[in-house]
Amino acid sequence: MRTSVTLDEDVYSFVSAYAHAKGMTLGAAISELVRRAEQAPESEPPSGRIKLNEHGYYVIAGTSDPLTTEMVKELSEDEVV
């Protein structure tokens, strides 16, 4: 289905990095992430490990290490339990 949506800038940046890391289109990435969120247990709190720094880059909280596309790909391959 073709549609237009307006995304917050931080959401667009994350989904764009996710799509690039997995070699998929932006629409496919959004669909996959929504499906994964839909299947996640509601009692599961967000990890809070990924933060947006003052320069607009995603980093691993507490380390200031940049979040790379390789990390996104590796994490996205983990199964959602």
matplotlib code that plots the C-alpha trace (Angstrom):
import matplotlib.pyplot as plt

x = [0.0, 1.4, 0.9, 2.6, 3.5, 5.3, 8.0, 9.8, 13.4, 14.9, 12.5, 13.5, 17.2, 16.8, 14.6, 16.9, 20.0, 18.1, 17.0, 20.5, 22.1, 19.7, 19.7, 16.0, 13.7, 12.5, 8.9, 10.0, 12.0, 9.1, 6.8, 9.3, 9.9, 6.1, 5.5, 8.4, 7.0, 3.5, 4.9, 7.0, 5.6, 3.9, 5.5, 9.0, 10.4, 12.5, 16.1, 17.2, 20.6, 20.5, 20.4, 20.6, 23.6, 23.8, 25.2, 22.3, 24.0, 22.8, 25.1, 25.2, 24.2, 27.0, 29.7, 29.3, 30.3, 28.5, 25.8, 27.0, 24.9, 26.7, 25.5, 21.9, 22.1, 23.5, 20.9, 18.1, 19.0, 18.5, 15.1, 12.4, 11.3]
y = [0.0, 3.4, 6.3, 9.4, 9.9, 12.6, 11.2, 13.0, 13.6, 11.2, 8.5, 9.1, 8.9, 5.7, 4.0, 5.3, 3.8, 0.5, 0.3, 1.0, -1.5, -4.2, -3.3, -2.6, 0.3, 2.8, 1.5, -2.1, -1.1, 0.8, -2.2, -4.6, -2.4, -1.9, -5.6, -6.3, -3.7, -5.3, -8.7, -7.5, -8.2, -5.1, -5.6, -5.3, -1.8, -0.1, -0.9, 2.7, 1.8, 3.9, 7.7, 10.7, 12.8, 16.6, 16.4, 14.4, 11.0, 7.8, 6.5, 3.7, 5.2, 5.5, 4.9, 7.7, 5.1, 5.8, 3.5, 2.1, 0.6, -2.7, -2.6, -1.9, -4.9, -7.2, -6.1, -6.4, -10.0, -10.9, -12.6, -10.8, -13.0]
z = [0.0, -0.9, 1.6, 2.9, 6.5, 8.5, 10.8, 13.6, 12.6, 15.2, 14.0, 10.4, 11.3, 13.1, 10.5, 7.7, 9.4, 10.0, 6.4, 5.2, 7.5, 6.4, 2.7, 2.5, 1.5, 4.1, 3.8, 4.3, 7.4, 8.9, 8.3, 9.9, 12.9, 13.5, 13.2, 15.7, 18.1, 17.8, 18.8, 21.7, 25.2, 26.6, 30.0, 28.4, 29.3, 26.6, 27.0, 27.2, 25.8, 22.7, 23.1, 20.7, 21.6, 21.5, 17.9, 16.6, 16.5, 18.1, 20.8, 23.3, 26.6, 29.1, 26.6, 24.0, 21.4, 18.1, 16.9, 13.6, 10.8, 11.5, 15.1, 13.9, 11.5, 14.2, 16.8, 14.2, 13.6, 17.2, 17.7, 19.6, 22.4]

ax = plt.figure().add_subplot(projection="3d")
ax.plot(x, y, z, "-o")
ax.set_aspect("equal")
plt.show()
